[in-house]
Amino acid sequence: MTSADSVAIALRDLTKQYSRTVAVRGLTLEVRAGETFGFLGLNGAGKTTTIRILLDLLRPTAGRAAVFGLDCQADGLAVRAAIGYLPGEIAFYQDMTGRQLLDLLARLSLSPVLRDYQHQLLDRFQLMAGDLARRLREYSTGMKRKLGIVQAFQADPMLLILDEPTEGLDPLMQEAFYALLAEVHGRGRTVFMSSHVLSEVERTCGRIAVLRKGELVLVAPVEEVRHLAPRRVQVMFAADVPPPPAIPPTRALELTSVRPRCWSFSVRGPLGPLLARVSAMPVADLTVEEPRLEDVVIDYYREQPR
């Protein structure tokens, strides 16, 4: 069993039921302190319900949720003081200015806001004094998201819970966000991130969990998940070559396409067996496309995985 001080989030047999609908069923999961963790699933899978239980915005029907050893229901104030939260759908007070909102949230926070750090974040996400003087009703979706990121990070919390953090951000601001995640990870902060952008999760997270209809169907390191999918390999020839003799498909090697100057394969494991097959042929080039996280995860989203 992992020691309590090394666990940022601990869920034990967590269940949330609404009448006949079960939003989360028997969820047991640990997120280690200091890791960046991806929490994945389709809409309605139970991700937001789980997050709201962590924040004590919802009470579970059964089971327990804890943050840094503190019960999320019995010690809700202390738990929320350790968390920076970015909701997926941001509902700001539209008549406030950006500055007024940040000041209000700073006063409500049980953790002191680091003003110098706040200013760095505002600069990083290009929220200037003129932007902060505008009413929030005038903000674009991207500006609201940037302000939401600033308010979540500005107290440098030990745990960040981020729901679709880059929704509405342009590519430059996405890059700024990824750099910020790398920095807080380097300082030992824990990030629990829900996202539909699997390339983003693959880039930023060390481990992932996949929910399907409220149940946990996968927990694994990102690298391990990627290697569950085959690599795509293309062998290009300098001249036309005859079709190869029939290659019985196996889990390790499968011929997927044949053209006079190009053969395509699906390969799991070492490339040695494939190279041995083509070594005596006029090979001009060989390309290897590494598997992507989505090549595996999409299959777990399905009700009947293949």
C-alpha positions in Angstrom: 0.0 0.0 0.0 1.3 3.4 -0.9 2.0 5.7 2.1 -0.5 8.6 2.6 2.0 11.3 2.2 3.0 10.1 -1.3 -0.6 10.0 -2.6 -2.3 13.2 -3.8 -5.7 11.7 -4.7 -7.2 8.5 -3.3 -10.5 7.2 -4.4 -11.9 4.0 -2.8 -15.0 2.3 -4.2 -16.5 5.6 -5.1 -20.0 5.5 -6.3 -22.5 8.3 -7.3 -26.0 7.4 -8.2 -28.9 9.6 -9.2 -32.2 7.7 -8.9 -31.7 4.9 -11.5 -28.6 6.5 -13.1 -25.2 5.5 -11.9 -22.7 8.3 -12.8 -19.7 6.6 -11.1 -19.5 3.0 -10.1 -17.0 1.5 -7.6 -14.1 3.8 -8.7 -10.8 3.0 -7.0 -7.8 5.0 -8.1 -4.6 6.6 -6.7 -2.8 9.6 -8.1 0.7 9.9 -6.8 2.0 13.2 -5.4 4.0 15.1 -8.1 2.6 13.3 -11.1 0.7 14.8 -14.1 -2.3 12.4 -14.5 -4.7 12.3 -17.4 -8.4 11.5 -16.6 -10.1 10.5 -19.8 -13.5 9.4 -21.1 -16.3 10.4 -23.3 -18.9 13.0 -22.3 -21.1 11.4 -19.6 -18.4 8.9 -18.6 -18.3 10.3 -15.0 -15.2 12.5 -15.1 -16.9 15.8 -14.0 -18.9 13.9 -11.3 -15.6 12.5 -9.9 -14.0 16.0 -9.9 -17.0 17.5 -8.1 -16.8 14.9 -5.4 -13.1 15.7 -4.9 -14.1 19.4 -4.5 -17.1 18.4 -2.2 -19.5 20.0 -4.6 -21.2 16.6 -4.7 -21.5 13.9 -2.0 -20.9 10.3 -3.1 -23.5 7.7 -2.6 -20.9 5.3 -1.4 -17.1 5.1 -1.1 -14.5 7.6 -0.1 -12.4 10.4 -1.7 -9.3 11.9 -0.1 -6.7 14.5 -1.1 -3.3 14.3 0.6 -4.9 12.1 3.2 -7.8 14.5 4.0 -11.3 13.3 3.5 -12.9 15.4 0.8 -16.2 15.5 2.7 -15.2 15.7 6.4 -12.3 18.1 5.6 -13.7 19.9 2.6 -12.3 23.4 3.4 -8.7 22.1 4.0 -8.9 20.0 0.8 -10.1 23.0 -1.3 -7.3 25.1 0.2 -4.8 22.7 -1.4 -6.4 22.7 -4.8 -6.3 25.1 -7.8 -9.4 24.3 -9.9 -10.1 25.1 -13.6 -13.7 24.1 -14.5 -14.5 22.9 -18.0 -17.4 25.4 -18.3 -16.4 28.7 -16.7 -19.2 30.8 -15.3 -17.9 34.2 -14.3 -19.8 37.2 -12.9 -20.4 39.0 -16.2 -20.6 42.5 -14.7 -17.1 42.2 -13.0 -13.9 43.2 -14.6 -11.1 40.7 -14.9 -9.2 42.4 -12.1 -12.2 42.5 -9.8 -12.7 38.8 -10.3 -9.1 37.9 -9.5 -9.2 40.1 -6.4 -12.5 38.5 -5.3 -11.1 35.0 -5.7 -7.9 36.0 -3.9 -10.0 37.2 -0.9 -12.0 34.0 -0.9 -9.0 31.7 -1.1 -7.7 30.1 2.0 -4.2 30.0 0.4 -2.5 33.3 -0.1 -2.2 34.5 -3.7 1.4 35.1 -4.8 1.2 38.5 -6.4 4.5 38.3 -8.2 3.6 34.9 -9.6 0.1 36.2 -10.6 1.8 39.0 -12.6 4.0 36.5 -14.3 1.0 34.4 -15.2 -0.8 37.4 -16.6 2.2 38.3 -18.7 2.6 34.8 -19.9 -1.0 34.5 -21.1 -1.0 38.1 -22.5 -3.7 39.5 -20.2 -2.7 43.2 -20.1 -4.0 45.9 -17.7 -6.4 47.0 -20.4 -7.8 43.5 -20.6 -8.2 43.2 -16.9 -10.2 46.6 -16.8 -12.8 45.2 -19.2 -16.1 43.6 -18.1 -16.1 39.8 -18.4 -19.1 39.9 -20.7 -16.7 41.4 -23.3 -14.2 38.6 -23.0 -13.8 36.0 -25.7 -13.9 32.3 -24.9 -10.1 32.2 -25.1 -9.7 35.2 -22.8 -12.0 33.6 -20.2 -10.0 30.4 -20.4 -6.7 32.3 -19.8 -8.2 34.1 -16.8 -9.4 30.8 -15.5 -5.9 29.4 -15.8 -4.4 32.3 -13.9 -6.9 32.0 -11.0 -6.2 28.2 -10.8 -2.4 28.6 -10.6 -1.9 31.9 -8.8 -1.6 30.5 -5.3 0.8 27.8 -6.5 -1.4 25.0 -5.1 -0.1 21.6 -4.3 -2.8 20.0 -6.5 -4.2 21.4 -9.7 -7.5 19.9 -11.1 -7.9 21.0 -14.7 -11.0 20.3 -16.8 -10.4 20.7 -20.5 -7.7 23.4 -19.8 -6.8 24.4 -23.4 -10.4 24.6 -24.7 -10.6 27.8 -26.7 -6.9 28.7 -26.5 -5.0 29.5 -29.7 -1.8 27.5 -30.5 0.6 30.1 -29.0 -1.3 30.1 -25.7 -1.5 26.3 -25.8 2.3 26.2 -25.9 2.4 28.7 -23.0 0.1 26.4 -21.0 2.2 23.3 -21.8 5.4 25.1 -20.6 3.6 26.1 -17.4 2.6 22.5 -16.8 6.2 21.4 -17.2 7.3 24.0 -14.7 4.8 23.1 -12.0 5.6 19.5 -12.5 9.3 20.3 -12.0 8.3 21.9 -8.6 6.6 18.7 -7.5 3.0 19.9 -7.9 0.4 17.3 -8.8 -1.8 17.8 -11.9 -5.1 15.9 -12.4 -6.2 16.8 -15.9 -9.3 15.9 -17.9 -9.0 16.5 -21.6 -10.5 15.3 -24.9 -7.3 16.2 -26.8 -5.4 12.9 -26.6 -2.3 14.4 -28.2 -2.2 16.9 -25.4 -2.5 14.2 -22.8 0.2 12.2 -24.5 2.5 15.2 -24.4 1.9 16.3 -20.8 0.8 13.2 -18.7 2.8 10.4 -17.2 -0.1 8.1 -16.5 -3.8 8.0 -17.6 -7.1 6.5 -16.5 -10.0 5.9 -18.8 -13.6 5.9 -17.6 -16.4 4.3 -19.6 -20.0 4.7 -18.3 -18.7 5.4 -14.8 -16.4 2.5 -14.5 -12.6 2.4 -14.7 -11.4 0.4 -17.7 -7.7 1.4 -17.9 -5.0 2.8 -15.7 -1.5 2.7 -17.1 1.6 4.8 -17.9 1.3 6.7 -21.3 4.3 5.0 -22.7 3.0 1.5 -21.8 -0.4 2.3 -23.4 1.2 3.6 -26.6 3.1 0.3 -27.0 -0.1 -1.7 -26.8 -0.7 -0.4 -30.4 1.4 -1.6 -33.4 3.9 0.6 -35.3 3.1 1.3 -38.9 6.1 0.6 -41.1 6.5 1.4 -44.8 9.2 -0.2 -46.9 9.9 1.7 -50.2 11.9 0.1 -53.0 14.1 1.6 -55.7 12.4 -0.6 -58.4 9.3 -2.5 -58.9 9.3 -5.8 -56.9 6.9 -8.8 -57.2 4.3 -9.3 -54.4 5.7 -11.1 -51.4 4.8 -14.7 -50.7 1.9 -15.0 -48.4 2.8 -13.9 -44.9 0.4 -15.3 -42.3 -0.6 -12.4 -40.1 0.6 -12.7 -36.5 0.4 -10.4 -33.6 4.0 -9.4 -34.2 3.9 -8.8 -38.0 1.1 -8.2 -40.4 1.3 -7.1 -44.1 -1.4 -4.5 -44.6 -0.7 -3.1 -48.1 1.2 -4.1 -51.2 2.2 -1.9 -54.1 5.0 -2.5 -56.7 7.4 -0.1 -54.9 5.9 0.0 -51.4 4.9 -2.5 -48.8 3.1 -1.5 -45.5 3.3 -3.5 -42.3 1.8 -3.5 -38.8 4.6 -4.4 -36.4 4.6 -5.1 -32.7 7.9 -5.5 -31.0 11.4 -5.5 -32.7 11.8 -4.7 -36.4 14.3 -7.5 -36.8 12.0 -10.1 -38.4 10.7 -7.5 -40.9 14.3 -6.4 -41.8 15.3 -10.0 -42.4 12.5 -10.4 -44.9 13.5 -7.4 -47.0 17.3 -7.4 -46.6 18.0 -8.9 -50.0 15.7 -6.6 -51.8 16.3 -3.1 -53.4 15.2 -1.1 -50.4 15.3 2.6 -51.0 13.8 3.8 -47.7 12.0 2.7 -44.6 9.7 4.8 -42.4 8.4 3.9 -39.0 5.3 5.7 -37.6 5.2 5.3 -33.8 1.8 4.5 -32.3 -0.2 7.3 -30.8 -2.1 7.3 -27.6 -5.4 7.6 -29.4 -4.7 4.4 -31.3 -5.3 2.5 -28.1 -7.5 4.8 -26.0 -10.3 5.2 -28.6 -10.8 1.5 -28.4 -11.4 1.7 -24.6 -14.0 4.4 -25.2 -16.2 1.8 -27.1 -18.8 -0.1 -25.1 -17.5 -3.3 -26.8 -13.7 -2.9 -27.2 -12.2 -4.8 -30.1 
